[in-house]
Amino acid sequence: MEGFEKHTGVTLAGPVPAGQLRPFGEVHGHATDPITGRELVMVLWLGTRKPLPYEPDELAHLD
């Protein structure tokens, strides 16, 4: 998926609720949603064991 290659640093695109830390993660691959057929970005967040799926518009690149 263009823009979200493996090992790209990402965070959530939306604002973080007051009092919460902004999560940082790394793209570990891609998956296809079995219901919609949309391609998802698999992100491994710091402190987690397994990558979780996200829509590309839910993520922002880290500088």
Secondary structure, 3 states (H helix, E strand, C coil): CCCCCCCCEEEECCCCCCCCCCCCEEEEEEEECCCCCCEEEEEEECCCCCCEEECHHHEEECC
